[in-house]
Amino acid sequence: MIDKDSYSRIHSLLPIACIDLVIVRTDAVLLVKRKNEPLKDNWFIPGGRLHRGEFVQDAIERIAKEETGLTVSRAAVFLIFENLIFDADPFGHGLGTHKVSLAFATKTMIEGEPLKLDMTQHDEARWYKPEAIINGGFHHYMTRAVRLCFEQLYV
């Protein structure tokens, strides 16, 4: 694991490779309310960094389990989003956040599995109908990810 000072330096110099998850259960998508920058206090899909030496599918399963407590199925990539550049950053270095995201659609594997949120990352979680996200005024990246997920993979 990278110590905070090293990661802050990396964060200030390089784009961060991230995995974002559209986790689907029946006819709903899981959103989490972020505690940290960027997008602090906003509803967003769960996600996290891809670690060095980690296979993408392993990262998907790890991120889902760590952030939500959920066991997810094999995921399908459906969106690469490379222009997520935010003014805010989690370290206060003043250089913002440049995120390159691979978005994946996945389903919960265990019906009724309880959510166990990483409370250092999120305040709460909710299951939303896809149309509520697409038409609800959420962040444009997340809206696009959910729309594409359902248009391409679940229709």
Buried (B, 14 or more C-beta within 10 A) or exposed (E): EEEEEEBBEEBBEEBBBBBBBBBBBEEBBBBBBBBEBBBEEEBBBBBBBBBEEEEBEEBBBBBBBBBBBBEBBEBEEBBEBEEBEEEEBBBEEEEBBBBBBBBBBBBBEEEEBEBEBBEEBBEEBEBBEBEBBBEBEBBEBBBBBBBBBBEEBEE
